[in-house]
Amino acid sequence: MAKNAQDKLTRPSARDLDIYHIISLLPIMPYHEIADLCCGVGTLSVPLGKAVYRGRVTAFDSVKANLTVARRELKNIRLSNVKARHMANEKKLPLKDESLDGVMASFFKQASKAPSDILGEAHRVMKNGAWLALMEWRKDYTDQGPAIKSRISQDECRAMAEDKGFRFYMRHDLSEMAYMLLFLK
């Protein structure tokens, strides 16, 4: 299967989710430094960049073709506080320890070969008191998306994050297809 076709199976399109509703649920301040892990084509990176107009967003993805699309969009809209970077090694993000105010990881379970490692790295690069938002497919939604066996339940996602040292903060049902869990470091 082609990588773009695979990406469509693992990520809903922007029109399937209310992106600005998602952004409104995050504890973002205009000056925050944020990472968007497993960013895909930058669907959330652009609104995150607009929300942190005095801060910065670093968008990471392991698929270079996704980053090309994201960079093109960022250039077209002249959004200079968002940088798209290749995530060559999920076990070591090219960021300093305790340098971020927040991390967004959308559909990371399917997009990552090692989702637990991504959460460990997120914990390393986040400041104390920083937030982590994990967005994933609901297991009971079967109309589209990845195979049910490759999805992660809310309880499993919460346990995975708590095992890496995060404290659960809040849960949001974004739609019939996705949920978001918020954590604090």
Buried (B, 14 or more C-beta within 10 A) or exposed (E): EEEEEBBBBBBBEBEBBEBEEBBEBBBBEEEBBBBBBBBBBBBBBBBBBBBBEEBBBBBBBBBEEBBEBBBEBBEEEEBEBBBBBEBEEBEEBEBEEEBBBBBBBBBBBBBBEEBBBBBBBBBBBBBEEBBBBBBBBBBEBEEEBBEEEEBBEBEEBBEBBEEBBBEEEEEBEBBEBBBBBBBBB
